[in-house]
Amino acid sequence: MTTHSRPGHRIGWGLTGLAATVATVAAGAPAASADIVAFTINPAGQTYYVGTYYVLSATTSYGAEFVSFYDNGVCIGSNISKGNPEIPLAPVAGVSWIPSTAGRHVLTTNDGKNTMAITLDVQPAPAGSTPDTPRPRPIGCSQIDRMLNTGSS
């Protein structure tokens, strides 16, 4: 009598069982949500001008999130949200923004999970003023920065 062994079938059944177990565990495990809960510009509530320095801030619901900021779809910087253990506030990430063109600007922030936006109109620099200029290469906008800080590209 000859016995036939089918190791391929055994491996296939083992992998199927492993996949089912992983899917069940993943479906039952709650995901940590670290969404952006607020997006602000400071100083706020004013007329915005080309060449003027502003701070964009994103508040996250959970700490140490890599947050990117965009002006009309172009990355202007990224930062990691941080909290202060002595002050019970939600963690905040921020970047500086110096608009270089007049007109409508859609500012967005993204933490890889969700996006928030602010739309505003920027006026030309006032006559006689000396406008600031934005950094030539924003910090944290490259794919390598995103990969190093979030584990994904």
MDAnalysis code that builds the backbone (N, CA, C; Angstrom):
import MDAnalysis as mda
import numpy as np

u = mda.Universe.empty(459, n_residues=153, atom_resindex=np.repeat(np.arange(153), 3), trajectory=True)
u.add_TopologyAttr("name", ["N", "CA", "C"] * 153)
u.add_TopologyAttr("resid", np.arange(1, 154))
u.add_TopologyAttr("resname", ["MET", "THR", "THR", "HIS", "SER", "ARG", "PRO", "GLY", "HIS", "ARG", "ILE", "GLY", "TRP", "GLY", "LEU", "THR", "GLY", "LEU", "ALA", "ALA", "THR", "VAL", "ALA", "THR", "VAL", "ALA", "ALA", "GLY", "ALA", "PRO", "ALA", "ALA", "SER", "ALA", "ASP", "ILE", "VAL", "ALA", "PHE", "THR", "ILE", "ASN", "PRO", "ALA", "GLY", "GLN", "THR", "TYR", "TYR", "VAL", "GLY", "THR", "TYR", "TYR", "VAL", "LEU", "SER", "ALA", "THR", "THR", "SER", "TYR", "GLY", "ALA", "GLU", "PHE", "VAL", "SER", "PHE", "TYR", "ASP", "ASN", "GLY", "VAL", "CYS", "ILE", "GLY", "SER", "ASN", "ILE", "SER", "LYS", "GLY", "ASN", "PRO", "GLU", "ILE", "PRO", "LEU", "ALA", "PRO", "VAL", "ALA", "GLY", "VAL", "SER", "TRP", "ILE", "PRO", "SER", "THR", "ALA", "GLY", "ARG", "HIS", "VAL", "LEU", "THR", "THR", "ASN", "ASP", "GLY", "LYS", "ASN", "THR", "MET", "ALA", "ILE", "THR", "LEU", "ASP", "VAL", "GLN", "PRO", "ALA", "PRO", "ALA", "GLY", "SER", "THR", "PRO", "ASP", "THR", "PRO", "ARG", "PRO", "ARG", "PRO", "ILE", "GLY", "CYS", "SER", "GLN", "ILE", "ASP", "ARG", "MET", "LEU", "ASN", "THR", "GLY", "SER", "SER"])
u.atoms.positions = np.array([
    [0.840, -1.159, 0.000],
    [0.000, 0.000, 0.000],
    [0.892, 1.230, 0.000],
    [0.480, 2.200, -0.780],
    [1.251, 3.427, -0.898],
    [0.494, 4.564, -0.229],
    [1.174, 5.333, 0.586],
    [0.553, 6.511, 1.204],
    [1.019, 7.757, 0.462],
    [0.076, 8.641, 0.216],
    [0.392, 9.895, -0.460],
    [0.266, 11.044, 0.532],
    [1.241, 11.832, 0.537],
    [1.245, 12.996, 1.424],
    [0.956, 14.239, 0.590],
    [0.142, 15.132, 1.102],
    [-0.183, 16.389, 0.420],
    [0.158, 17.572, 1.331],
    [1.439, 17.896, 1.438],
    [1.813, 19.004, 2.318],
    [1.256, 20.337, 1.831],
    [1.051, 20.468, 0.533],
    [0.509, 21.719, 0.006],
    [-0.885, 21.998, 0.540],
    [-1.722, 20.951, 0.674],
    [-3.071, 21.121, 1.212],
    [-3.029, 21.511, 2.681],
    [-2.116, 20.896, 3.415],
    [-2.007, 21.204, 4.843],
    [-1.569, 22.653, 5.044],
    [-0.626, 23.093, 4.252],
    [-0.156, 24.477, 4.360],
    [-1.278, 25.439, 3.992],
    [-2.000, 25.127, 2.942],
    [-3.117, 25.982, 2.519],
    [-4.173, 26.110, 3.596],
    [-4.538, 24.991, 4.229],
    [-5.531, 25.038, 5.309],
    [-4.994, 25.824, 6.499],
    [-3.709, 25.658, 6.783],
    [-3.099, 26.409, 7.887],
    [-3.116, 27.901, 7.632],
    [-2.792, 28.307, 6.402],
    [-2.804, 29.730, 6.065],
    [-4.215, 30.292, 6.092],
    [-5.184, 29.512, 5.646],
    [-6.578, 29.963, 5.677],
    [-7.024, 30.193, 7.115],
    [-6.671, 29.268, 7.997],
    [-7.032, 29.420, 9.410],
    [-6.359, 30.630, 10.040],
    [-5.092, 30.840, 9.705],
    [-4.355, 31.993, 10.229],
    [-4.980, 33.295, 9.742],
    [-5.321, 33.349, 8.466],
    [-5.941, 34.554, 7.907],
    [-7.275, 34.842, 8.576],
    [-8.074, 33.816, 8.826],
    [-9.372, 34.004, 9.484],
    [-9.186, 34.513, 10.904],
    [-8.195, 33.976, 11.609],
    [-7.932, 34.419, 12.982],
    [-7.487, 35.877, 13.008],
    [-6.579, 36.242, 12.115],
    [-6.097, 37.625, 12.057],
    [-7.238, 38.572, 11.723],
    [-8.087, 38.203, 10.783],
    [-9.216, 39.052, 10.398],
    [-10.167, 39.240, 11.569],
    [-10.402, 38.175, 12.349],
    [-11.296, 38.272, 13.495],
    [-10.705, 39.176, 14.566],
    [-9.418, 39.027, 14.857],
    [-8.762, 39.856, 15.864],
    [-8.739, 41.309, 15.406],
    [-8.404, 41.557, 14.143],
    [-8.341, 42.928, 13.634],
    [-9.708, 43.585, 13.644],
    [-10.751, 42.848, 13.315],
    [-12.096, 43.422, 13.293],
    [-12.579, 43.740, 14.701],
    [-12.156, 42.947, 15.680],
    [-12.628, 43.165, 17.040],
    [-11.818, 44.190, 17.807],
    [-10.632, 44.515, 17.339],
    [-9.772, 45.443, 18.064],
    [-10.171, 46.880, 17.758],
    [-10.386, 47.701, 18.788],
    [-10.714, 49.092, 18.528],
    [-9.497, 49.838, 18.007],
    [-9.699, 50.666, 17.029],
    [-8.604, 51.448, 16.459],
    [-8.434, 52.741, 17.247],
    [-7.192, 53.113, 17.486],
    [-6.918, 54.380, 18.158],
    [-7.163, 55.496, 17.150],
    [-8.053, 56.395, 17.498],
    [-8.378, 57.486, 16.594],
    [-7.650, 58.737, 17.048],
    [-6.966, 59.352, 16.128],
    [-6.208, 60.560, 16.450],
    [-6.524, 61.633, 15.428],
    [-7.762, 61.958, 15.329],
    [-8.199, 62.907, 14.317],
    [-7.893, 64.341, 14.712],
    [-7.833, 65.199, 13.683],
    [-7.697, 66.629, 13.902],
    [-9.054, 67.145, 14.360],
    [-9.076, 67.856, 15.479],
    [-10.342, 68.353, 16.020],
    [-10.503, 69.857, 15.847],
    [-9.411, 70.559, 15.530],
    [-9.496, 72.007, 15.299],
    [-8.339, 72.437, 14.407],
    [-8.600, 73.440, 13.568],
    [-7.588, 73.997, 12.670],
    [-7.752, 75.511, 12.730],
    [-6.682, 76.217, 13.126],
    [-6.779, 77.662, 13.316],
    [-5.615, 78.384, 12.651],
    [-5.813, 79.684, 12.452],
    [-4.768, 80.565, 11.964],
    [-4.662, 81.728, 12.945],
    [-3.428, 82.085, 13.277],
    [-3.196, 83.199, 14.204],
    [-2.216, 84.186, 13.601],
    [-2.439, 85.475, 13.725],
    [-3.650, 86.074, 14.272],
    [-4.844, 85.811, 13.354],
    [-6.001, 85.687, 13.963],
    [-7.221, 85.332, 13.229],
    [-8.164, 86.516, 13.112],
    [-9.150, 86.362, 12.222],
    [-10.219, 87.338, 12.114],
    [-9.783, 88.698, 11.631],
    [-8.908, 88.722, 10.681],
    [-8.398, 89.991, 10.180],
    [-8.260, 89.903, 8.673],
    [-7.707, 90.935, 8.079],
    [-7.358, 90.900, 6.668],
    [-5.985, 90.255, 6.567],
    [-5.831, 89.340, 5.629],
    [-4.572, 88.625, 5.458],
    [-3.814, 89.221, 4.276],
    [-2.481, 89.369, 4.439],
    [-1.662, 90.035, 3.432],
    [-0.504, 89.153, 2.971],
    [-0.122, 89.324, 1.706],
    [1.084, 88.688, 1.167],
    [2.273, 89.164, 2.000],
    [3.178, 88.231, 2.292],
    [4.402, 88.602, 2.997],
    [4.260, 88.802, 4.485],
    [3.109, 88.447, 5.057],
    [2.899, 88.580, 6.494],
    [2.965, 87.201, 7.138],
    [3.563, 87.134, 8.309],
    [3.795, 85.892, 9.035],
    [2.543, 85.491, 9.819],
    [2.098, 84.247, 9.624],
    [0.962, 83.685, 10.365],
    [1.365, 82.318, 10.897],
    [0.648, 81.848, 11.906],
    [0.876, 80.514, 12.451],
    [-0.378, 79.686, 12.228],
    [-0.206, 78.532, 11.588],
    [-1.295, 77.574, 11.404],
    [-1.142, 76.503, 12.472],
    [-2.256, 76.170, 13.145],
    [-2.221, 75.180, 14.222],
    [-3.314, 74.152, 14.027],
    [-2.960, 72.894, 14.243],
    [-3.929, 71.795, 14.197],
    [-3.919, 71.104, 15.555],
    [-5.086, 71.015, 16.164],
    [-5.228, 70.328, 17.439],
    [-5.710, 68.917, 17.149],
    [-5.025, 67.932, 17.719],
    [-5.405, 66.539, 17.502],
    [-6.028, 65.964, 18.776],
    [-6.798, 64.908, 18.599],
    [-7.458, 64.303, 19.752],
    [-6.537, 63.355, 20.505],
    [-5.362, 63.114, 19.979],
    [-4.416, 62.203, 20.603],
    [-3.019, 62.713, 20.300],
    [-2.066, 62.507, 21.154],
    [-0.739, 63.075, 21.003],
    [0.152, 62.414, 19.971],
    [1.231, 63.096, 19.646],
    [2.299, 62.614, 18.774],
    [1.809, 62.173, 17.401],
    [1.015, 63.005, 16.776],
    [0.558, 62.748, 15.412],
    [1.348, 63.611, 14.443],
    [1.754, 63.043, 13.313],
    [2.442, 63.789, 12.265],
    [1.378, 64.494, 11.438],
    [1.420, 65.818, 11.422],
    [0.394, 66.623, 10.755],
    [1.070, 67.473, 9.676],
    [0.491, 67.458, 8.472],
    [1.009, 68.257, 7.364],
    [0.044, 69.383, 7.048],
    [0.591, 70.494, 6.564],
    [-0.188, 71.681, 6.235],
    [0.048, 72.033, 4.765],
    [-1.019, 72.473, 4.084],
    [-0.950, 72.756, 2.654],
    [-1.611, 74.095, 2.340],
    [-1.068, 74.780, 1.337],
    [-1.650, 76.006, 0.796],
    [-1.972, 75.719, -0.667],
    [-3.256, 75.674, -0.989],
    [-3.705, 75.343, -2.343],
    [-3.068, 74.050, -2.851],
    [-2.968, 73.060, -1.976],
    [-2.458, 71.740, -2.353],
    [-0.953, 71.582, -2.306],
    [-0.217, 72.642, -2.001],
    [1.247, 72.585, -1.932],
    [1.661, 72.544, -0.460],
    [2.468, 71.559, -0.100],
    [2.896, 71.417, 1.292],
    [3.702, 72.637, 1.729],
    [3.325, 73.188, 2.880],
    [4.063, 74.326, 3.427],
    [4.783, 73.962, 4.726],
    [4.599, 72.723, 5.192],
    [5.304, 72.272, 6.379],
    [4.550, 71.169, 7.096],
    [5.263, 70.479, 7.949],
    [4.695, 69.415, 8.768],
    [5.302, 69.496, 10.151],
    [4.593, 68.937, 11.106],
    [5.076, 68.949, 12.472],
    [4.377, 67.831, 13.231],
    [4.896, 67.488, 14.383],
    [4.284, 66.467, 15.233],
    [3.521, 67.162, 16.338],
    [2.258, 66.753, 16.536],
    [1.455, 67.372, 17.593],
    [2.010, 66.964, 18.947],
    [2.106, 67.952, 19.814],
    [2.673, 67.731, 21.141],
    [1.791, 68.404, 22.172],
    [1.700, 67.792, 23.308],
    [0.976, 68.374, 24.424],
    [1.941, 68.753, 25.528],
    [1.441, 69.490, 26.464],
    [2.221, 69.869, 27.629],
    [1.620, 69.128, 28.813],
    [2.368, 68.190, 29.429],
    [1.801, 67.406, 30.530],
    [1.350, 68.257, 31.716],
    [1.873, 69.488, 31.842],
    [1.493, 70.350, 32.952],
    [0.204, 71.123, 32.665],
    [-0.176, 71.194, 31.401],
    [-1.399, 71.902, 31.023],
    [-2.312, 70.904, 30.320],
    [-3.480, 70.628, 30.875],
    [-4.355, 69.603, 30.295],
    [-5.085, 70.079, 29.028],
    [-4.337, 70.261, 27.963],
    [-4.913, 70.643, 26.684],
    [-4.605, 69.570, 25.657],
    [-5.397, 69.542, 24.609],
    [-5.139, 68.599, 23.530],
    [-3.834, 68.962, 22.830],
    [-3.145, 67.982, 22.253],
    [-1.884, 68.238, 21.571],
    [-2.073, 69.096, 20.314],
    [-1.075, 69.927, 20.024],
    [-1.154, 70.858, 18.898],
    [0.115, 70.742, 18.049],
    [-0.073, 70.771, 16.722],
    [1.040, 70.861, 15.768],
    [0.887, 72.189, 15.049],
    [1.985, 72.838, 14.766],
    [1.894, 74.128, 14.094],
    [3.044, 74.376, 13.141],
    [2.788, 75.239, 12.165],
    [3.821, 75.686, 11.230],
    [3.611, 77.165, 10.941],
    [4.673, 77.822, 10.485],
    [4.529, 79.210, 10.067],
    [4.097, 79.232, 8.601],
    [3.356, 80.267, 8.249],
    [2.879, 80.435, 6.871],
    [3.032, 81.889, 6.483],
    [3.698, 82.125, 5.370],
    [3.844, 83.468, 4.809],
    [3.315, 83.390, 3.380],
    [2.094, 83.883, 3.136],
    [1.557, 83.797, 1.773],
    [2.407, 84.611, 0.800],
    [2.645, 84.012, -0.370],
    [3.474, 84.682, -1.368],
    [2.665, 85.221, -2.541],
    [1.367, 84.904, -2.583],
    [0.513, 85.405, -3.667],
    [-0.806, 85.910, -3.101],
    [-1.356, 86.915, -3.766],
    [-2.674, 87.417, -3.385],
    [-3.745, 86.518, -4.010],
    [-4.948, 86.548, -3.445],
    [-6.056, 85.769, -3.989],
    [-6.586, 84.763, -2.994],
    [-7.426, 83.868, -3.484],
    [-8.058, 82.845, -2.654],
    [-7.054, 81.759, -2.300],
    [-6.983, 81.416, -1.012],
    [-6.110, 80.355, -0.526],
    [-6.947, 79.353, 0.252],
    [-6.794, 78.083, -0.093],
    [-7.431, 77.011, 0.667],
    [-6.309, 76.347, 1.465],
    [-6.324, 76.587, 2.757],
    [-5.332, 75.998, 3.658],
    [-5.916, 74.708, 4.199],
    [-5.147, 73.636, 4.143],
    [-5.626, 72.359, 4.674],
    [-4.584, 71.769, 5.601],
    [-5.057, 70.935, 6.486],
    [-4.181, 70.171, 7.362],
    [-4.641, 68.729, 7.305],
    [-3.671, 67.821, 7.377],
    [-3.974, 66.409, 7.227],
    [-3.066, 65.615, 8.151],
    [-3.657, 64.685, 8.896],
    [-2.866, 63.826, 9.777],
    [-2.794, 62.395, 9.261],
    [-3.155, 62.190, 8.005],
    [-3.155, 60.853, 7.431],
    [-4.465, 60.129, 7.641],
    [-5.329, 60.682, 8.484],
    [-6.627, 60.076, 8.759],
    [-7.770, 60.977, 8.311],
    [-7.615, 62.263, 8.547],
    [-8.651, 63.209, 8.114],
    [-8.033, 64.558, 7.775],
    [-8.847, 65.393, 7.160],
    [-8.404, 66.699, 6.694],
    [-9.375, 67.765, 7.162],
    [-8.840, 68.930, 7.501],
    [-9.667, 70.108, 7.790],
    [-9.150, 71.241, 6.911],
    [-10.039, 72.201, 6.592],
    [-9.649, 73.286, 5.696],
    [-10.138, 74.635, 6.194],
    [-9.391, 75.660, 5.809],
    [-9.755, 77.063, 6.025],
    [-9.597, 77.733, 4.665],
    [-10.627, 78.451, 4.232],
    [-10.537, 79.195, 2.977],
    [-10.539, 80.678, 3.305],
    [-9.586, 81.406, 2.734],
    [-9.497, 82.844, 2.996],
    [-8.925, 83.556, 1.779],
    [-9.104, 84.868, 1.759],
    [-8.569, 85.698, 0.685],
    [-7.380, 86.492, 1.204],
    [-6.294, 86.476, 0.444],
    [-5.074, 87.188, 0.808],
    [-4.963, 88.419, -0.082],
    [-4.709, 89.554, 0.549],
    [-4.572, 90.828, -0.155],
    [-3.103, 91.077, -0.491],
    [-2.821, 91.886, -1.512],
    [-1.424, 92.259, -1.793],
    [-0.801, 92.947, -0.576],
    [0.505, 92.896, -0.478],
    [1.211, 93.547, 0.634],
    [0.902, 95.040, 0.624],
    [0.691, 95.638, 1.800],
    [0.418, 97.074, 1.857],
    [1.574, 97.889, 1.261],
    [1.232, 98.979, 0.627],
    [2.242, 99.863, 0.026],
    [3.226, 100.322, 1.092],
    [4.494, 100.293, 0.754],
    [5.531, 100.752, 1.676],
    [5.981, 99.699, 2.670],
    [5.345, 98.516, 2.686],
    [5.743, 97.479, 3.638],
    [6.887, 96.656, 3.054],
    [7.593, 95.955, 3.918],
    [8.656, 95.046, 3.499],
    [8.173, 93.626, 3.784],
    [7.645, 92.942, 2.764],
    [7.086, 91.603, 3.001],
    [8.155, 90.576, 3.364],
    [7.780, 89.666, 4.256],
    [8.625, 88.506, 4.553],
    [8.514, 87.545, 3.382],
    [9.473, 86.642, 3.272],
    [9.407, 85.630, 2.219],
    [9.378, 84.242, 2.849],
    [8.604, 83.344, 2.253],
    [8.535, 81.985, 2.798],
    [9.863, 81.253, 2.636],
    [10.029, 80.199, 3.414],
    [11.213, 79.353, 3.294],
    [11.247, 78.728, 1.907],
    [12.439, 78.613, 1.313],
    [12.497, 77.997, -0.010],
    [12.145, 76.513, 0.011],
    [12.442, 75.823, 1.098],
    [12.131, 74.389, 1.201],
    [11.458, 74.151, 2.545],
    [10.145, 73.904, 2.529],
    [9.446, 73.687, 3.792],
    [9.965, 72.457, 4.534],
    [9.875, 72.502, 5.836],
    [10.325, 71.407, 6.689],
    [9.233, 70.355, 6.798],
    [9.601, 69.095, 6.614],
    [8.680, 67.992, 6.826],
    [7.784, 67.659, 5.658],
    [8.059, 68.177, 4.470],
    [7.174, 67.943, 3.326],
    [7.623, 66.813, 2.411],
    [8.811, 66.299, 2.585],
    [9.280, 65.258, 1.677],
    [8.656, 63.907, 2.020],
    [8.685, 63.005, 1.066],
    [8.161, 61.653, 1.302],
    [8.961, 60.943, 2.393],
    [10.259, 61.195, 2.476],
    [11.070, 60.559, 3.499],
    [10.663, 61.060, 4.890],
    [10.332, 62.359, 5.022],
    [9.859, 62.882, 6.307],
    [8.574, 62.174, 6.723],
    [7.633, 62.035, 5.793],
    [6.354, 61.375, 6.096],
    [6.599, 59.932, 6.492],
    [7.473, 59.238, 5.756],
    [7.742, 57.833, 6.059],
    [8.389, 57.685, 7.434],
    [9.366, 58.541, 7.745],
    [10.048, 58.451, 9.024],
    [9.152, 58.776, 10.198],
    [8.197, 59.689, 9.996],
    [7.359, 60.137, 11.097],
    [6.040, 59.390, 11.224],
    [5.595, 58.728, 10.180],
    [4.311, 58.027, 10.257],
    [4.443, 56.544, 9.972],
    [5.567, 56.139, 9.398],
    [5.736, 54.733, 9.054],
    [5.095, 54.398, 7.721],
    [4.638, 55.398, 6.979],
    [4.049, 55.139, 5.675],
    [4.454, 56.210, 4.706],
    [4.392, 55.903, 3.436],
    [4.717, 56.888, 2.416],
    [3.492, 57.135, 1.609],
])
